[in-house]
Structure formats: structure tokens, C-alpha cells
Amino acid sequence: MSTDTAAEPETGSPESPAPLDVTIVFRSDWGVSTGTGVAGGVDATVEKDGRDLPVVRGTVLTGAIREQAFVVAEALDGDSGDKRWRKFVGALFGSVKRARLVSFSDASFSSFSDGSIPADDELKQKAVHEVVSLSIDEKTGTAKKDHLRLLERARACILHGTVELLDKTLDGRPLLWSADQRKAAELVLTVSALLVRALGSNRSDGDGLCSVLIGETGEINEKNVDQEVRERCRGRLKQWSEPAPDAPDSPDSPIDPKAGGLSDIPVIGRKDSDHCGGSSGTTFYEADLDIDLTSPVISYDVPFSNELRSLDFLRGTALLPIIHHRLQAAAKKNSDVDATAREIIRDAVVNGDLLVSDATAVVNSDLLVSDATAVVGVVQGMPMPLVLSRPKVEGSNETEGVRVLNRLRTDEPENEIHKPLRTGYVFYLPVPKSADSSEVRGRMGAPALQGRQSTAHNPVTGAAGTGQLFLARALPAGMSLRATVTMSEKLYELVKDRLDGAFRPRRAFSERLGLWRLSGTYGQAKCRLGDFRPVEVPAPKWDEDGTTTLWFTSDVVVRSPGLGPGGSLSDLCNAFKRAGVPLELAEDPDEMRFSAGIRHRRVDSWGAADRRPRATRTVIQAGSVLRVRPADTGSSSEETMERLARLSVTGIGELTAQGFGRFFVNHPLLREEEFRLISLKHKDFIAEGCAAVKSEEER
């Protein structure tokens, strides 16, 4: 049968080798099972892509190729004692100590085995069908009671994908591939693919029979597949007679100092008197970083049992290295950048010259437009303030919304039971001061995370491994997020003419984000860096009673008196005091209203550079709210407010460069006693026309 593939011309460079085509030709029914079913319908569904067609995930393909790659390595090493090929394959597919060097994309439906491609409606009906399964009693030879199952199976077809030799390490350093290294990697991948005989579930029943070709063209002899595989493998192996090369390393890698020396290590410099966190007179510039997810992205959260959880936003911790590495790379490529300028760029993060906020969901402004105000573009979500409540029994009206009380401004309701709002985001719609308090002030909601269930298989038996079932949750494909990149004036003047080169083309670039970002199934995103503009420092005023409200829009990391994990109210007040803004909590004398709404959460993360987990932190959760007044320290209230407003630009506490510690001062939403918010649906967070939304609605 014909694969109808043609080799693309090689357009890669030594730093970025061209991707290789992957073709999967199935010769029987097959399916990668999801482990889930439909109530009242099929008991086991198969994985489908955004077009609602069967797909082989990159993670499945990687596991199958990796298993055969070590077989190829053993054959190439032979009786050699140094096992160079085994070491090369181990580096190619990664280990606990180092990340992989190859990434497989998902293999998507191309055509049926006979080359036909029906119309869309007919294609979906023919691509997947249902089969009946029974469990037979070993003693009687008859069907067991209540053991009838309906299973989804995909028909024999041809799928296409790609495999890429990565040009960057997990922590962003460039990888240089020599010609011998590329050829060795292609040899291993090509021969390993030929050895794959079946993919998907129910392989022991004869399902999933296939041929996998990487970088290959021509026809597969359907009548004598085994003989053709042997001939192709022999032909490829005869083309290589040299020992395996060393695995590619970054020229800045500390693993091989001879390759070019150690990477630049940032140095914490002595800050000028006018460069202290942003609570003084430093001028900052900012730009929007828009992120469109083209595949699910796992934003790492603390795992629970066999569930790999995800946050509903992207931390600045994941975005900051991307921006910083690109700026450093652009500076190194330009000969007109002197050593002093390179040092400033190198040390920008540790010296507070470069900061990146968390990326939160955005929605189209059409969802928020009212007669009172017109909003253009998109509106970014802000974490739900933890001082809001809504009636427990009141339903949500799509036009009038939900009635929400601000417990900072109102007493405990006497005639109805309220429940606190603790999750999701607020998409605020500015309104004139004369607007009625019953009017809608925006929307609220959170994107629904996507879950995928997977099982690790035993390579010896081919069956599911014991205790290897896990569930991975991720931000869905088609979702859009926005972060803010902030630079000091000193850094901005150095890089402003090189931004187009660092974030090309035209400041639009593709990136891998989140956990499992090298898997090919997760982590794909398209990013756009907007134009920089001077930061407008807000000019809030104290309320008539001499107090104001702080609304934290990101998690806050503060130290305890013993320099350990903090997070108490006193730790937060001490952090403000150290920043030159002495504050104290403004408590309600009647104790009928909230003076604070604070929650905490645990933050775990993984260091890509040293390949080990970082220390666990306890932080004040985003959405926490404080009602504060200036502490009696001799400073004027106007001076305290001015410093507080400037501090809101860069954040309070530790790790502000990574987006921690951001807050609003006296936000207009929290000045109102009562208002309405309309609930958003999942489709509101996904780009219009996205295939993921269409398939979800059709199902």
C-alpha cells in the first residue's frame, strides 16, 4: 500500500535540524484508548484530535520508538564494552538526570488505507466504529453475565506527524548538532520505527497492526511486511560503520567545559539608591505578552495521588526564562553590544531590571460591552477577591448576572444565606461613577481544565504496568492568556532596538511551555510580544476614614522572622515595612465587616537547570484582600500612598521578578458595596472557530 509521502527538503541549520516526517500505516482496526466511556453508550472511547478523528499522541509514539531504540543500540554495540550506542540512545530519549533531545508530535489522520478521504461528515462516521466485546467464563465456556462491552475502534488508515531534534535544552540553552550526530539520530529513529509492529490498546487481540516510517518514502509491501522490514533495517545499518558519536551538548553546558566554557552566571549588583524595588523613582516600561495555546499545557501544581494537577494560569516562573534567554541570545549575536551592556542584560533578573507577571486567561471584550462603556480588544482576568459572597439559593441569569456582596463594605446578611466566592477570575468592566449599583460590573469564571488518562506499559509483557495509571490535567488548546513584561528604563534603553531580533519574526514566536513540554502532545504555544510603553503609576487616594484596600493579583512570597517560609499577616506587614511602606491592618470596630480575606497555598516547582525539585513554599494566595491604614511611623500619609502605588508596579516580597507579589491599590470594584457579575462558560475562554470547541459541542 502506498504511504503517499515525500521527503521535504532539509531546511534546518546545525542549531536547528529540520524535522523528520513520521508516517503510520495501520493494517487493522486500532485505537489509543482514553480509559473513559460515555454514560449509556460506549464503555471505552479512543483518543481523538480537534477534528474528532482518531489520533496517536506523541507520548504514545515516543514510548514505542524508545523501546525499540534500545534494541537497535544493543545490535549496533554488539560485543563492544563501552556501549556507546546505548549511551547515545539514552541521551536521545532522556533520563532522570537529563532531558530528552527528540520530540514527537501527535500523528493525525491523513487518509484511509486505500487513499480515500471522504467528506467531513462521512469521514467522522467511517473513521471510528463500535465493536462488541464479551468476557467468557473459563469453566462453562459461555459469556459472563453483565460483561457485555461496547468499544470504539478506528479503521485502518494512514496518519502523519513529525519528529524534531531539539535545538534548545530544557533550561533554554542552545543545542548544536554536528552532521554525524544528526545522521546517528536519524539512523536510530528510522530503524527503531521499522521495528514497531503495533500501537494502541488490544494489541494482544490483533488490533493496532501497523508500520511506522520515519524519514522514509515509498510503498510498504503489505503481503510480506516482515521481509521488507528486515531488508530495510539491514540497508540502514550497513550505511553506518563508525562508533556512536557523543550526544550533543550546549556550548554553555557545564557538562562539557571544553565545548565552550560555562554559562554566564548572574551577579547581584549593588543597586542605586533610586533603584529599590519600584517603591522609589525608577521609571519602568511594560508590554503585553499574549499567549495562544495550540495544544494542552500543564501548568505545574502540587500532584495529588495519581493525579497530575494543573493551575488555571501560567506562572511568571515559566515565562521569565524565555524572555531573559532571548534577550541574552540577541545580545551575544550583536557585536556592537559591549561587555558592560551584556552584563546588565545578564544580571537583569537578579537586579530587578526584568520582571514577568503571571499569565491569566483573557476573554473577548464583546462579552463585556455594555451601553455605558465600550471596551476594545480583550480583557484580562483577575483572581477572585476573597471578600466577595453571593446568595446560596439565587440562580444565575445570563443577562442580569449574580448579585455579589463586598464584605469589606457591607455587614453580614440577615435574611439570606451567602456563600463565599473563592475560585475563578473577575473580568472587570469599568463603568461611570453615576452608574446604578445593580448594574453588571463584568463577568466571572475560570477555564475548565482538560483531563487525559494514561497508563504506562510493561515493555516485556506489553500489558499495562501495575500501579501505573495516572490522570494529567492541563489548560485546554485554543485558550488565550496574557502576561506583562516589565523592564527598568536602564534595561529598556539597551534592548529596545534589538527586540525584533530577539522575538522574531515580528515579535511573534512559538514556544514550549509547562510540564511535559518536550513530549509533543503538551506545551505548544504561539506568543506575541507587544509594544513597550511607559508604566503609568496609579495615583490612588486614601478613603475618608484614612484606609485603603490591597487586592493581590498573584501569590505573595514573604519571609518569616526566622527567614523560613512565611505567609502570616504580620510577615506581610513586615515586608511592606522593609520596602519603606509601613502599614497596619484596619480592623472593623464592630466586627461586622471583613478587614481581610486571606488564604494560603503550597507552591512546588522543578528546577530545569539542576534537574531537581525546589524547596516547597507557603504563599499568600492570589485574590487575598487587605484593608489597611498607614502605621504611625512619622511618615506622611501622602508619602506612604505614593510609595505604595509605585510598589504595586513591581510587587512586594520575594521572587517579584517571577510575577509574585503583584497587587492593586484601592481598586474601584472593591469600593462598591454590591454589584452583579455574569458567569462565563467554557467556550468563552476558547478562540472562536477552534476545532477543540467544535468537537466538544458536537459530542
C-alpha positions in Angstrom: 0.0 0.0 0.0 1.3 3.5 -0.7 2.2 5.9 2.0 1.9 8.9 -0.4 4.7 10.8 1.4 7.6 12.8 0.1 10.7 13.9 1.9 10.8 17.6 2.5 14.0 19.5 1.6 16.2 19.9 4.6 16.0 23.5 5.7 17.5 23.1 9.2 20.7 24.5 10.5 23.3 22.9 12.8 21.5 24.5 15.7 18.0 23.6 14.4 17.9 20.4 12.3 14.9 20.0 10.0 12.1 17.9 11.4 11.6 14.4 10.0 8.3 13.1 8.7 6.6 10.3 10.6 4.1 8.1 8.8 2.0 5.4 10.5 0.2 2.9 8.3 -2.4 0.8 10.2 -3.4 -2.5 8.6 -6.1 -3.4 11.1 -8.6 -1.8 13.5 -6.8 0.2 16.2 -7.3 2.8 18.8 -5.4 4.5 21.7 -7.9 4.1 24.5 -8.7 7.0 26.7 -9.7 4.8 29.7 -13.1 6.5 29.8 -16.6 5.9 28.3 -19.9 7.6 27.7 -22.7 7.0 30.1 -25.4 4.9 28.4 -23.1 4.5 25.3 -19.7 3.0 24.6 -17.6 1.8 27.5 -14.2 2.7 26.1 -13.6 5.6 23.7 -10.4 6.2 21.7 -8.3 9.3 21.6 -9.4 11.9 19.0 -8.0 15.2 17.9 -9.7 18.6 17.4 -11.3 17.3 14.2 -12.9 14.4 16.1 -10.7 12.0 14.2 -8.5 9.2 15.8 -5.0 10.3 16.7 -1.8 8.7 18.1 -0.5 11.0 20.7 3.2 12.0 20.7 3.6 10.4 24.1 2.5 7.0 22.8 4.7 7.2 19.8 7.7 8.3 21.9 7.3 5.3 24.2 7.1 2.8 21.3 10.1 4.2 19.5 12.1 4.5 22.6 11.6 0.8 23.5 12.8 -0.3 20.1 15.7 2.2 20.1 17.4 0.4 22.9 17.1 -2.8 20.9 18.8 -1.1 18.0 21.5 0.2 20.3 22.3 -3.3 21.5 22.6 -4.5 17.9 24.9 -1.7 17.0 27.1 -2.1 20.1 27.5 -5.8 19.6 30.3 -7.1 21.9 31.6 -3.6 22.5 32.3 -3.0 26.1 31.8 0.8 26.2 28.2 0.7 25.0 28.5 4.0 23.1 25.2 3.5 21.2 23.3 2.7 24.3 24.6 5.9 25.9 23.7 7.9 22.8 20.1 6.5 22.7 19.8 7.1 26.5 20.7 10.8 25.9 18.4 11.0 22.8 15.3 9.9 24.8 16.3 11.4 28.1 16.6 10.1 31.7 16.1 11.3 35.2 19.3 13.3 35.0 18.9 15.0 31.6 16.0 15.9 29.4 15.3 14.3 26.0 16.7 15.6 22.8 13.8 14.5 20.5 10.2 15.5 20.4 7.4 13.6 18.6 4.3 15.5 17.5 0.8 13.9 17.5 0.2 11.8 14.4 -3.1 12.9 12.8 -5.4 11.2 10.3 -4.4 11.7 6.7 -6.4 9.2 4.7 -7.8 5.7 4.8 -5.5 2.8 3.8 -6.9 2.9 0.2 -6.0 6.6 -0.1 -9.6 7.8 0.1 -10.6 10.9 2.0 -14.5 11.2 2.3 -16.3 14.5 3.1 -16.1 15.7 6.7 -19.5 14.2 7.9 -18.9 10.9 6.2 -15.3 10.8 7.3 -16.2 11.0 11.0 -18.7 8.2 10.7 -16.3 5.9 8.8 -13.2 6.7 10.8 -14.5 5.3 14.1 -16.9 2.4 14.7 -18.1 0.4 17.6 -17.4 -3.3 18.3 -18.9 -5.7 20.9 -16.7 -7.4 23.5 -17.6 -10.3 25.8 -16.0 -11.9 28.7 -16.0 -15.7 28.6 -16.3 -17.9 31.6 -13.4 -20.3 31.7 -15.4 -23.1 33.3 -18.6 -23.1 31.2 -17.3 -21.5 28.0 -20.2 -19.1 27.9 -20.5 -15.4 28.2 -20.4 -14.0 31.7 -23.4 -12.1 33.0 -23.1 -8.3 32.8 -19.9 -8.4 30.9 -21.0 -7.1 27.5 -18.9 -4.1 26.5 -19.1 -1.7 23.6 -15.7 -0.5 22.4 -14.7 2.3 19.9 -12.2 1.2 17.3 -10.6 3.2 14.5 -10.5 1.8 10.9 -7.2 1.1 9.1 -5.8 4.3 7.9 -2.7 6.4 7.4 -1.5 9.1 9.9 1.2 11.7 9.6 3.3 13.5 12.2 6.8 14.8 12.7 9.8 14.2 15.0 12.1 17.1 15.8 15.7 17.1 17.1 15.5 19.8 19.7 17.6 22.9 19.3 17.4 24.0 23.0 17.9 22.4 26.4 15.1 22.3 28.9 16.5 25.5 30.6 16.8 27.4 27.3 20.4 27.0 26.2 21.1 26.3 22.5 22.0 22.8 21.4 24.5 22.3 18.5 24.1 19.2 16.4 27.1 18.1 14.2 26.5 16.3 10.9 27.5 12.9 12.5 25.1 13.4 15.4 22.2 14.2 13.1 22.9 11.1 11.0 23.3 8.9 14.0 20.0 10.2 15.5 18.2 9.7 12.1 19.6 6.1 11.9 18.4 5.2 15.3 14.9 6.7 14.8 14.5 5.2 11.3 15.4 1.6 12.3 13.6 1.8 15.6 10.4 2.9 13.8 10.7 -0.1 11.4 10.7 -2.5 14.4 7.4 -1.2 15.8 4.8 -3.8 14.9 1.7 -2.5 16.7 0.3 0.6 18.5 -2.6 1.3 20.8 -4.8 -0.9 23.0 -5.9 -4.5 22.5 -2.7 -5.4 20.6 -2.9 -9.0 22.0 -6.2 -9.4 20.2 -4.6 -8.4 16.8 -5.6 -4.7 16.9 -3.1 -2.0 16.1 -1.0 -3.8 13.5 1.0 -1.1 11.7 4.2 0.0 10.0 5.9 3.2 11.2 8.2 5.1 8.9 10.5 8.0 9.9 12.1 9.9 7.1 11.1 7.1 4.7 9.3 7.2 1.4 7.9 4.6 -1.0 5.5 1.7 -0.6 5.0 -0.9 2.1 4.7 -4.5 0.8 1.5 -5.5 2.6 1.9 -9.2 1.7 5.4 -9.6 3.1 5.9 -6.9 5.7 8.4 -8.9 7.8 10.8 -9.4 5.0 10.7 -5.8 3.8 11.4 -4.6 7.4 14.4 -6.9 7.7 15.8 -5.7 4.3 15.3 -2.0 5.2 16.9 -2.5 8.6 19.9 -4.2 7.1 20.3 -1.5 4.5 20.2 1.3 7.1 22.6 -0.4 9.4 25.1 -1.0 6.6 25.3 2.7 6.0 27.0 3.3 9.3 30.2 1.7 10.3 31.6 4.2 12.8 31.2 4.2 16.6 28.3 6.2 18.0 29.1 9.9 18.4 28.7 11.8 21.7 25.3 13.3 22.4 25.0 17.0 21.6 25.5 19.4 24.4 25.1 23.1 24.8 28.3 25.1 24.2 27.4 26.8 27.6 26.8 23.4 29.3 28.7 22.7 32.4 28.7 19.0 31.4 31.4 19.7 28.8 33.5 22.7 29.6 35.7 22.1 26.5 32.8 22.8 24.3 32.9 26.5 25.0 33.0 27.2 28.7 30.5 27.6 31.4 27.3 29.6 31.0 27.2 33.2 32.3 26.3 33.3 35.9 24.3 36.3 37.0 25.8 38.6 39.6 23.8 40.6 42.1 25.0 44.1 41.8 24.7 46.9 44.3 21.5 48.8 43.4 21.5 52.5 43.1 19.6 54.5 45.7 16.9 55.3 43.2 16.5 51.6 42.2 14.9 49.9 45.1 12.1 47.6 44.1 10.0 50.3 42.4 8.9 52.0 45.6 11.1 54.9 44.6 11.6 56.9 41.4 12.7 54.3 38.9 11.0 54.5 35.5 9.7 51.3 34.1 8.4 50.2 30.7 5.9 47.3 30.1 4.5 45.3 27.2 1.8 42.7 26.9 2.8 39.1 26.2 -0.1 37.3 24.6 0.0 33.5 24.6 -2.3 31.3 22.4 -2.2 27.6 23.4 -2.1 25.3 20.3 -2.0 22.2 22.5 -2.9 21.5 26.1 -0.4 23.0 28.6 0.3 21.6 32.1 0.9 24.5 34.5 2.5 22.6 37.3 0.6 22.3 40.6 1.1 20.0 43.6 0.3 16.5 42.5 -2.4 14.5 44.4 -2.1 10.7 44.5 -2.0 9.6 40.8 -3.4 12.9 39.5 -1.0 15.4 37.9 -2.8 18.6 38.6 -2.5 21.9 36.7 -3.1 25.5 37.7 -5.6 27.6 35.7 -2.9 30.2 34.9 0.8 30.2 33.9 3.3 31.3 36.4 5.8 34.0 35.6 8.3 31.5 36.8 7.8 29.6 33.5 7.8 32.7 31.3 10.7 34.7 32.8 13.5 32.4 31.5 12.0 32.5 27.9 12.2 36.3 27.8 15.6 36.5 29.5 17.2 33.8 27.3 16.0 35.5 24.2 17.4 38.9 25.3 20.7 37.3 26.2 21.0 35.4 22.9 20.3 38.6 20.9 23.0 40.5 22.9 25.6 37.7 22.2 24.8 37.8 18.5 25.3 41.5 18.1 29.0 42.6 18.0 28.0 46.2 18.8 26.9 45.3 22.3 29.8 46.0 24.7 30.7 43.9 27.8 29.0 46.3 30.2 25.7 46.1 28.4 25.9 42.3 28.2 26.5 42.2 32.0 23.4 44.4 32.6 21.3 42.1 30.4 22.8 39.0 32.1 22.0 40.3 35.6 18.7 41.9 34.7 16.6 39.4 36.7 18.6 39.3 39.9 18.9 43.1 39.9 15.2 43.8 39.4 15.5 45.2 35.9 13.3 42.5 34.2 10.0 41.2 35.6 7.3 39.0 34.1 3.9 38.6 35.6 1.7 35.5 35.7 -0.3 34.8 32.6 -4.1 34.7 33.2 -7.0 34.0 30.9 -8.4 36.7 28.6 -11.8 36.9 27.0 -13.1 38.9 24.1 -14.4 42.3 25.0 -17.6 41.6 23.1 -18.7 39.6 26.1 -18.3 42.6 28.4 -19.6 45.5 26.4 -22.5 47.4 27.9 -24.4 50.5 26.9 -22.3 52.5 29.5 -18.8 51.6 28.3 -17.2 50.3 25.2 -14.1 48.1 25.6 -11.9 47.3 22.7 -9.8 44.1 22.3 -9.6 41.6 25.1 -10.0 41.8 28.9 -7.6 40.0 31.3 -9.0 38.1 34.2 -8.0 39.0 37.8 -8.2 36.5 40.7 -11.5 36.5 42.5 -11.2 38.8 45.6 -11.7 36.6 48.7 -14.0 39.1 50.3 -17.0 38.6 48.0 -20.0 36.4 48.6 -23.2 35.6 46.7 -26.6 34.2 47.8 -26.6 30.5 48.1 -30.0 29.9 46.6 -30.1 32.6 43.9 -29.7 31.3 40.4 -27.5 32.8 37.7 -29.3 34.9 35.0 -27.4 35.1 31.7 -28.4 38.8 31.3 -28.7 40.1 34.8 -25.9 38.0 36.4 -25.4 37.1 40.0 -25.8 39.5 42.9 -22.4 39.8 44.7 -21.7 41.5 48.1 -18.4 43.1 49.1 -18.0 42.1 52.7 -15.4 44.9 53.2 -18.2 47.4 52.8 -21.4 45.5 53.9 -22.4 43.7 57.1 -23.4 40.0 57.3 -26.7 39.5 55.5 -29.5 38.7 58.0 -32.3 37.4 55.8 -30.4 35.1 53.4 -27.6 32.7 53.4 -24.5 33.6 51.5 -21.5 31.5 50.3 -18.1 33.0 49.7 -16.6 33.2 46.2 -13.1 31.7 46.4 -12.2 30.5 42.9 -12.2 31.8 39.3 -11.5 35.2 37.9 -13.2 38.5 37.6 -13.2 40.2 34.2 -13.9 43.8 35.3 -15.9 46.3 33.2 -15.2 49.9 34.1 -18.4 52.0 34.5 -19.2 55.6 35.1 -19.4 56.8 38.7 -23.0 57.6 38.3 -23.9 54.0 37.3 -26.5 52.2 39.4 -25.1 49.7 41.9 -27.3 47.0 40.5 -25.6 47.1 37.1 -23.3 44.4 35.8 -19.6 45.1 36.5 -18.2 42.3 34.4 -18.0 38.6 34.2 -16.6 35.8 36.3 -15.5 32.3 35.7 -12.5 30.0 35.1 -11.4 27.8 32.2 -12.3 24.2 32.5 -9.1 22.1 32.7 -8.7 19.2 30.2 -8.0 15.7 31.7 -6.2 12.8 29.9 -5.9 9.4 31.5 -2.8 7.4 30.6 -1.2 4.0 31.5 2.5 3.1 31.4 3.0 -0.3 29.8 5.4 -3.1 30.7 7.9 -3.4 27.8 8.3 -7.2 28.4 4.6 -8.2 28.5 3.1 -5.3 26.6 0.4 -5.1 29.2 -0.4 -2.2 31.4 2.0 -1.8 34.3 0.8 -2.4 37.8 0.0 0.9 39.6 0.9 2.9 36.5 -2.5 4.5 35.8 -2.4 8.3 36.1 -4.5 11.4 35.2 -2.9 14.5 33.8 -4.9 17.8 33.8 -4.0 20.7 31.5 -5.1 24.1 30.2 -7.1 23.4 27.0 -5.8 24.1 23.5 -7.4 27.2 22.0 -7.2 29.2 25.2 -5.6 32.6 25.3 -3.6 34.1 28.2 -1.8 37.4 28.8 1.2 38.3 30.9 3.1 41.6 31.4 6.8 42.0 30.7 8.3 44.9 32.7 11.7 46.4 32.2 13.6 49.2 34.0 14.5 52.2 31.9 18.2 51.2 32.0 17.5 47.8 30.5 14.9 49.0 28.0 17.3 51.6 26.5 19.8 48.8 25.9 17.4 46.3 24.2 14.7 48.4 22.6 16.4 48.3 19.2 17.0 44.6 19.4 13.6 43.4 20.4 12.5 42.5 16.9 15.6 40.3 16.5 15.2 38.6 19.9 11.5 37.9 19.4 11.2 37.2 15.7 9.6 37.2 13.4 7.8 40.5 14.2 7.8 39.7 17.9 5.7 36.6 17.2 7.3 33.3 18.1 6.5 29.7 19.1 7.4 28.3 22.5 7.1 25.2 24.6 5.6 25.9 28.0 4.8 24.0 31.1 5.4 20.4 32.2 6.0 17.7 29.6 6.6 20.4 27.1 9.1 18.2 25.1 6.5 15.4 24.7 5.0 16.9 21.6 1.5 16.3 23.0 1.6 19.1 25.6 3.1 22.6 25.8 2.8 24.1 22.3 2.0 27.8 22.2 2.3 30.8 20.0 3.4 34.0 21.7 3.4 37.7 20.7 5.2 40.5 22.5 3.5 43.9 22.1 5.0 47.3 22.0 6.5 48.7 25.2 5.0 51.7 26.9 6.0 53.7 30.0 4.3 52.3 33.1 1.6 54.6 34.4 1.9 54.6 38.1 -1.6 54.8 39.7 -2.4 57.7 41.9 -5.0 56.4 44.4 -6.0 58.3 47.5 -6.9 57.2 51.0 -10.6 56.8 51.8 -12.3 59.3 54.0 -11.6 57.1 57.1 -7.9 57.0 56.3 -7.8 53.4 55.0 -7.4 51.7 51.6 -7.7 48.3 50.0 -5.0 46.0 48.7 -6.1 43.3 46.2 -3.3 40.8 45.5 -3.5 39.6 41.9 -0.7 37.0 42.3 0.6 34.8 45.0 2.8 36.5 47.6 6.1 35.1 49.0 7.2 36.7 52.3 9.7 35.6 54.8 9.1 34.8 58.5 11.3 36.4 61.2 13.5 33.3 61.1 14.0 33.6 57.3 11.8 30.5 56.8 8.5 30.0 55.0 6.2 32.9 55.9 2.7 33.9 55.0 1.2 35.3 58.1 -0.4 38.8 58.2 2.5 40.0 60.4 5.0 38.7 57.9 3.3 40.6 55.1 3.2 43.8 57.1 6.9 43.4 57.9 7.6 43.0 54.1 5.8 46.3 53.4 7.8 48.0 56.2 11.1 46.8 54.8 10.0 48.2 51.4 9.5 51.6 53.1 5.7 51.4 53.3 4.7 50.9 56.9 1.1 49.6 57.1 -1.2 48.1 59.6 -4.5 46.2 59.4 -7.6 48.4 59.6 -10.0 46.3 61.7 -13.7 47.0 61.9 -14.5 48.1 65.4 -18.0 46.5 65.3 -16.5 43.3 63.8 -19.4 43.1 61.3 -17.3 43.6 58.2 -14.2 41.9 56.9 -10.9 43.6 57.3 -9.1 40.9 55.4 -9.7 37.9 53.2 -6.6 35.7 53.1 -6.0 32.2 52.0 -2.7 30.3 51.7 -1.5 27.7 49.2 1.6 25.4 48.8 3.9 26.1 45.9 6.2 23.4 44.5 8.3 23.8 41.4 11.0 22.0 39.5 14.5 23.4 38.6 15.2 22.6 34.9 18.8 23.6 35.2 19.8 21.3 38.1 17.0 18.7 37.4 15.7 18.6 40.9 12.7 19.9 42.9 12.9 23.3 44.5 12.1 23.9 48.1 8.4 23.9 49.0 7.0 27.4 49.7 3.9 28.5 51.6 2.5 31.6 50.0 -0.4 34.0 50.4 -2.8 33.1 47.6 -3.8 35.4 44.8 -7.1 37.0 45.4 -6.3 37.8 49.0 -7.5 41.3 50.1 -6.4 43.6 53.0 -8.0 46.7 54.4 -5.0 48.8 55.7 -4.0 52.2 57.1 -0.6 53.8 57.4 1.3 52.8 60.5 2.2 55.6 62.9 5.9 56.0 62.0 6.3 59.7 61.4 5.8 59.5 57.6 3.0 61.5 56.0 0.1 59.5 54.6 0.5 61.1 51.2 4.2 59.9 51.0 3.1 56.4 52.2 0.5 56.2 49.5 2.9 57.4 46.8 5.4 54.7 47.7 2.6 52.1 47.9 1.4 52.9 44.4 4.9 52.6 43.0 5.5 49.4 44.8 2.3 47.9 43.1 4.2 48.1 39.8 6.9 45.6 40.7 5.3 43.7 43.6 6.0 43.0 47.3 8.0 40.2 48.9 10.3 37.7 47.3 10.6 36.5 43.7 8.8 39.5 42.3 10.7 39.1 39.0 8.7 35.8 38.6 5.4 37.6 39.0 4.9 37.1 42.7 3.6 39.9 44.9 1.5 42.0 42.5 -1.4 43.9 43.8 -3.9 46.7 43.2 -4.4 49.7 45.5 -8.0 50.8 46.1 -9.4 49.1 43.0 -12.8 50.6 42.0 -14.5 47.2 42.1 -13.8 46.9 45.9 -15.1 50.4 46.6 -18.7 49.2 45.8 -21.0 47.5 48.3 -23.0 45.5 45.9 -22.8 44.7 42.2 -23.6 41.9 39.6 -21.3 39.6 37.7 -22.3 37.3 34.8 -21.0 33.8 34.7 -18.8 32.7 31.8 -18.9 29.3 30.1 -16.0 27.2 29.0 -16.5 28.1 25.3 -16.0 31.8 26.2 -12.3 31.0 27.0 -11.6 29.3 23.7 -10.8 31.0 20.5 -13.7 31.3 18.1 -13.6 28.6 15.5 -11.2 26.5 17.4 -11.5 22.8 16.5 -11.5 21.8 20.1 -14.7 23.7 20.8 -16.4 22.4 17.7 -15.6 18.8 18.5 -16.8 19.3 22.1 -20.1 20.8 21.0 -20.7 18.0 18.5 -20.0 15.3 21.1 
